[in-house]
Amino acid sequence: MVKQILPSVCPMDCPDTCSLEVEVHDGKVHEIRGSRLNPITSGFICSKVAGFTKRLYSPDRILYPMKRTGAKGSGGFERISWDEATRLVCSKLKATKAEFGGESILPFYYGGSNGLLGQETVDRAFFAKLGASQLGLTVCAAPTTAAAMGMYGKMPGTAFEDYVHAKLIIVWGANPKASNIHLVPFLKKAKANGTLIAIVDPTLNFSSREYDLHLPVFPGTDLVVALSMIHYWHANGLLDQAFLNQHSIRSEILLEQASRYDFDKASSISKVPAKHIEKLAQLYTDGSPALIRIGWGLERNRNGGQAAATILAMPALMGKFGVPGGGYTLSNSSCAKVVTSKVVDAPLWDTREINMNLLGKSLLEELKPPVKALFVYNCNPAVTVPNQNAVLKGLEREDLFTVVFDQILTDTARYADVLLPAVTFLEQEEIKKSYGSYVLQYLSPVIERCGEAKPNEEVFALLGRGMGWADRAFQDTTEDYLRKVAGALRMPGTTVTIEELREKRVIPFDFPGRNPIQFKTSFPWTHDGKINLAPSSLGDKPYEFIEDDNHYPLALISPASNKTISSSMAEYTLPELYALMNPQDATARSLADGATVRVFNDLGEVHCKLRVSAGIRAGVVAIPKGAWRKSSRNGLTATALAPDTLGTAGGACFNDSRVEVAAL
């Protein structure tokens, strides 16, 4: 037996971006472990990726191009060649464009688990030349990105390693134990050093030894809690006016809105004791350095963007910048920027944009032109997009030509007319940046490609040539794109070449220094270098709180769990769906732990097991996001209950779901 230990990188939608060691036996992956090339990985990884061979060698792995043989959704396919698949896809797209126009074609994708070649390169050139509709990438991070970009220009945030310097850490709308596990050791080290830790979340995922204060806010009310804290600081003369005068604009708009919320009013809306909100405000006043870890959970409602902006304003208002362990962390994705024009010469793409959260409506309503062809890659919308019943009904349309390019037979892939096989990260060469840790990493294959799977850049180049296009974008190879992407990267304090990446595998940034210190080595990337405390991205009524007017009694949230990364790996990590409920709510409905229940509202219902736990606040029910349809009793998941209303920047409002729960 030939045994090898080969380096790799996890590209999944997670801020940690772990470096990996992959043990290969006779050309087959035997074990996946964490390495120490990326320092924060520290030799350990999540169980999801550790078990990735279950996907890599799954009987549901798409290994060859296939075309549908049965009814849509039945999962019946027969193998065809790449040549036949290319001719079939290209001829259908040409015919669709000829009859209905290019905008009748919709690419549907999301890039959380990609490297830099896998999206916005050849795929962009392909759909731009086709004249297809554009997709608004809004299912995640749109509200927080709008707030962070408008206020700070997405200034780099506090590094995970510097959390140990903080005297107060607020984890607001995040669960690092599920989706940022390499932050947890730094939180534990900080706690051992005497740091106070506060959690703001409807659920509690920390033991009593790991935190000092928990505010179980009702979903969608983070905004008023944050505004009441700002009102307290302003009313008591605690703001750092000198910092605000030097580094910010438009603070008066935020302060005027905050003046409408004292602790009692915020308490009545958020269903959190006023004394606990006041305690958090006092802890933040006294804590120095003080740090806020802002998650994406708080954005998933109509008030999400405003809530994120209010929390992002706190370190500016209170002068918490300028020291290690001070400031905030949200997304650090902008640290490594790719100048797209240097990678691919794509045609001008100025067609209509369709918000991805409105996929169901867009497939069912009579748009002009209607959507007649759907090309899905890098995502699984049948279980990740709001209003699941509408999405499924749209995918069932016999007049909708659907291509799914994926690694595995997902719930969406079952509705495809043509399936195209995609490589996994263990079979490809890529460059991976992070939105958490401050490193750039090189990814090389550890095994030969399974079956006839291909990487994104190769497939879209193949399709471009199949359309008869001679553009350079469709002639370049993976090696060409690796060199172009490396040359187009703009990073703090350094430049890279593909040769350097291949040699070192991990390239750190220099701010100067490995990690940034906000307002010392890292400053706002806004046009004037100042913090805009009322950016236009919040609309014409920034910081306005929208009341909940739904008649169902329970709020449904669909948080990340330690089982999935979006929907990836749920096929083997989450075999049975469950709803989490507080004992008080269960007793009121005569429901016991382990009961089979229906969770329902006007959009649909989900049949699943009930778990009763004091770890979730009363009035709130949780169903984990990313579950596949086979995990529930009736083939529907949390997205069947999520409205397709839109929040800030067109963001999804999953946590605006209101439901009732009853025995099935």
Secondary structure by P-SEA (a helix, b strand, c coil): cbbbbbbbbbccccccbbbbbbbbccccccbbbbbccccccccccccccccccccccccccccbbbbbcccccccbbbbbcaaaaaaaaaaaaaaaaaccccccbbbbbbcccccccccccaaaaaaaaaccccccccccaaaaaaaaaacccccccccccccccccbbbbcccccccccccaaaaaaaaaaabbbbbbbcccccccccccccccccccccaaaaaaaaaaaaaaacccaaaaaacccccaaaaaaaaccccaaaaaaaacccaaaaaaaaaaaaacccbbbbcccccccccaaaaaaaaaaaccccccccccccccccccccccccccccccccccccccccccccaaaaaacccccccccbbbbccccccccccaaaaaaaaaaccccbbbbbccccccccccccbbbbbbccccccbbbbbccccccbbbbbccccccccccaaaaaaaaaaaaccccccccccaaaaaaaaaaacccccccccaaaaaaccbbbbbcccccccccccccccccccccccccccccccccbbbbbcccccbbbbbcccccccccccccccccbbbbbbcaaaaaaacccccbbbbbccccbbbbbbbbbcccccccbbbbbcccccccccccccccccccccccccccccccccccccccc
